[in-house]
Amino acid sequence: MEEFRGLIASPLGFLIGVSLGALGGGGSILAVPALVYAAGQQPRAATTTSLLVVGLTALSSMATHLRAGPVRVGTGIVFAAVGTAGSTLGTMLNRSVDPQVLLLAFAGVMVVAAWRMWVGNKKLAASAVPDDAGTRWTAETIVKIVVAGSFVGFLTGFFGVGGGFVIVPALVLALRLPMPEAVGTSLLVIGLNSAYAFVGRVGTVGVEWRVALPFLVAGLAGSVVGKRIADRLPAATLTRAFVGLLVVVAAYTAARSAFTLLG
């Protein structure tokens, strides 16, 4: 059974890929619970594997979006660059936190992500702008991007998540990017942040390739499907479905980690 752990978890990898391809984030936060509870990895190993899988899946999906045009490469690089300090701090803290406390905190982040995706749905739709709208780099905008980028970097380093639930709203509300461009640009930021955090910890926490590879292949396939789904279904419909899934997984993760801590 040990050698099939990656295959057992791969359907969830596919679902994560669908979310990244369709929404530019959200589903990547499911990677760590899937790797811990379905693939049997330890929490720190799971966060490292998550960075590899989420990063490569995001970049693959971003390439698909790039061929269609809606990616602000320069903006994505700037957003990722300001998050490097937060990512470094998050990686350092990850090594010193009890694994079950990490999972319990992770469940809290999942609830926040679900709430943010749910309440932000209508706000993002109302903030949609024409495709030819330009980014206004005011002092206020720069501050928002530095704060959001640093926070996303910390989440990536500490939890091994992409942070798309923060990136997409920041790009739409602060930089006034059209939703399709925000999704594609978010994938670039997730890929760059994940790569930076992965390099920072891969020397201390190895990758279980028999788990990572099936999970990654499923994620890559899911990202292709997700892009096609995004072309056919409203983002609001997809978001509601993933919010429900996030709440369920968060409740399960919190219950398991709390039971372990109290036991």
C-alpha positions in Angstrom: 0.0 0.0 0.0 2.9 2.4 0.7 4.0 2.5 -2.9 0.4 3.5 -4.0 0.0 6.5 -1.6 0.5 9.0 -4.4 -2.1 7.3 -6.6 -4.6 7.3 -3.8 -4.2 11.1 -3.3 -4.0 11.9 -7.0 -7.7 12.6 -7.5 -7.3 15.4 -5.0 -4.3 16.6 -7.0 -6.5 16.7 -10.1 -9.1 18.8 -8.2 -6.4 21.2 -7.1 -5.2 21.6 -10.7 -8.8 22.3 -11.7 -9.1 25.1 -9.2 -5.7 26.6 -10.2 -6.7 26.5 -13.9 -10.1 27.9 -13.4 -9.8 30.4 -10.6 -6.1 31.2 -10.3 -6.0 29.8 -6.8 -8.1 28.6 -3.9 -7.7 24.8 -4.5 -4.0 24.8 -3.8 -4.8 25.2 -0.1 -6.2 21.6 -0.2 -2.8 20.2 -1.2 -1.3 19.9 2.4 -4.4 18.1 3.9 -4.6 15.8 0.9 -0.9 14.9 1.2 -1.1 14.4 5.0 -4.4 12.5 5.2 -4.7 10.7 1.8 -1.0 10.2 1.0 0.2 9.7 4.6 2.9 12.3 4.6 4.2 14.1 7.7 3.0 17.8 7.8 6.5 19.3 7.0 7.1 16.9 4.2 3.6 17.7 2.9 4.3 21.4 2.8 7.5 20.8 0.8 5.7 18.5 -1.7 2.9 21.0 -1.9 5.3 23.7 -3.0 6.6 21.5 -5.8 3.2 20.4 -7.0 1.4 23.7 -6.7 4.3 25.7 -8.2 4.7 23.5 -11.3 1.0 23.2 -11.8 0.5 26.9 -11.5 3.3 27.7 -14.0 1.9 25.1 -16.4 -1.6 26.6 -16.2 -0.1 30.1 -16.5 1.5 29.1 -19.8 -1.9 28.1 -21.1 -3.3 31.5 -20.0 -0.3 33.3 -21.5 -1.0 31.8 -25.0 -4.4 33.4 -24.7 -2.9 36.7 -23.7 -4.3 37.6 -20.2 -1.1 37.6 -18.1 0.7 40.7 -16.8 4.2 39.2 -16.5 5.9 42.4 -15.1 3.2 42.9 -12.5 3.4 39.2 -11.4 7.2 39.4 -11.0 6.9 42.5 -8.9 4.2 41.0 -6.7 6.3 37.8 -6.2 9.5 39.8 -5.5 8.0 41.8 -2.6 7.0 38.5 -1.0 10.5 37.0 -0.7 11.1 38.3 2.8 7.8 37.0 4.0 8.5 33.6 2.4 11.9 33.4 4.1 10.3 34.2 7.5 7.5 31.6 6.9 10.0 28.9 6.0 12.1 29.5 9.1 9.0 29.4 11.4 7.7 26.2 9.7 10.8 24.3 11.0 10.1 25.3 14.7 6.3 24.7 15.0 4.7 21.5 16.2 3.3 19.6 13.2 -0.2 19.3 14.7 -0.2 23.0 15.7 0.7 23.7 12.0 -2.2 21.7 10.8 -4.6 23.4 13.3 -3.4 26.8 12.1 -3.8 25.6 8.5 -7.4 24.7 9.1 -7.9 28.3 10.3 -6.3 29.6 7.1 -8.6 27.4 5.1 -11.7 28.9 6.8 -10.4 32.4 6.1 -9.8 31.5 2.5 -13.3 30.1 2.1 -14.8 33.2 3.7 -12.6 35.5 1.5 -13.6 33.6 -1.7 -17.3 33.7 -0.7 -17.7 37.3 0.3 -15.3 38.5 -2.4 -17.2 36.9 -5.2 -19.7 39.8 -5.8 -17.1 42.4 -5.0 -14.7 41.2 -7.6 -17.4 40.9 -10.2 -18.5 44.5 -9.4 -14.9 45.6 -9.8 -14.4 44.1 -13.2 -12.9 46.6 -15.7 -12.5 46.6 -19.4 -9.5 44.6 -20.8 -7.8 47.8 -22.0 -7.9 49.4 -18.6 -4.4 50.4 -17.4 -2.8 49.8 -14.0 -2.4 53.0 -11.9 0.7 52.7 -9.8 -0.2 55.2 -7.1 1.5 55.3 -3.6 -1.6 53.6 -2.2 -1.5 50.9 -4.8 2.2 50.2 -4.1 1.5 49.9 -0.4 -1.3 47.5 -1.0 0.8 45.3 -3.2 3.7 45.3 -0.7 1.4 44.2 2.1 -0.5 41.6 0.0 2.7 40.3 -1.5 4.5 40.0 1.8 1.4 38.2 3.3 1.2 35.8 0.4 4.9 35.1 0.6 4.6 34.2 4.3 1.7 31.9 3.6 3.7 30.2 0.9 6.8 29.7 3.1 4.9 28.7 6.2 2.1 26.6 4.9 3.2 25.6 1.4 0.1 27.2 -0.2 -0.2 29.4 -3.3 -2.2 32.2 -1.7 -4.4 32.8 -4.8 -7.3 33.7 -2.6 -5.3 36.8 -1.6 -3.5 37.4 -4.9 -6.6 37.6 -7.2 -8.5 40.1 -5.1 -5.4 42.2 -4.7 -4.8 42.3 -8.4 -8.4 43.2 -9.2 -9.1 45.7 -6.4 -5.7 47.3 -6.1 -4.4 47.2 -9.6 -7.7 47.2 -11.4 -6.8 44.2 -13.6 -9.6 42.5 -15.5 -10.6 39.2 -13.9 -9.0 37.0 -16.7 -5.7 38.9 -16.4 -5.8 38.6 -12.6 -6.3 34.9 -12.8 -3.4 34.4 -15.2 -1.1 36.8 -13.3 -2.0 35.1 -10.0 -0.7 31.8 -11.4 2.6 33.4 -12.3 2.9 34.8 -8.7 2.0 31.4 -7.2 4.6 29.6 -9.3 7.4 32.1 -8.5 6.6 32.1 -4.8 6.4 28.4 -4.6 9.8 28.0 -6.4 11.5 30.4 -4.0 10.1 28.7 -0.9 10.8 25.2 -2.3 14.5 26.1 -2.9 14.7 27.4 0.7 13.6 24.2 2.3 14.4 21.3 -0.1 17.9 20.9 1.4 16.4 20.1 4.8 13.2 18.3 3.9 13.4 15.8 1.0 10.8 15.1 -1.6 9.0 11.7 -1.6 8.9 11.3 -5.4 6.6 8.3 -5.4 4.0 10.5 -3.8 4.8 13.8 -5.5 4.9 12.6 -9.1 1.4 11.0 -9.4 0.0 14.0 -7.5 1.8 16.4 -9.8 0.7 14.6 -13.0 -2.9 14.7 -11.8 -2.6 18.4 -10.9 -1.2 19.2 -14.4 -4.1 17.4 -16.0 -6.5 19.1 -13.8 -5.1 22.6 -14.7 -5.9 21.9 -18.4 -9.4 20.9 -17.6 -9.8 23.8 -15.2 -8.9 26.3 -18.0 -11.5 24.7 -20.2 -14.1 24.8 -17.5 -13.3 28.5 -16.8 -14.1 29.3 -20.5 -17.6 27.7 -20.1 -18.8 28.3 -16.6 -19.1 31.5 -14.5 -16.3 31.9 -11.9 -19.0 32.5 -9.2 -20.4 29.0 -9.7 -16.9 27.4 -9.5 -16.0 29.5 -6.4 -19.1 28.4 -4.5 -18.3 24.7 -5.1 -14.7 25.1 -3.9 -15.8 27.1 -0.9 -18.0 24.3 0.3 -15.1 21.8 -0.2 -12.7 24.1 1.7 -15.1 24.3 4.7 -15.5 20.5 4.9 -11.7 19.8 4.6 -11.0 22.6 7.2 -13.4 21.0 9.7 -11.8 17.6 9.2 -8.3 18.9 9.5 -9.1 20.9 12.7 -10.8 17.9 14.3 -8.0 15.5 13.5 -5.2 17.9 14.7 -7.1 18.9 17.8 -7.8 15.3 18.7 -4.1 14.5 18.3 -3.0 17.4 20.4 -5.4 16.7 23.2 -4.8 12.9 23.1 
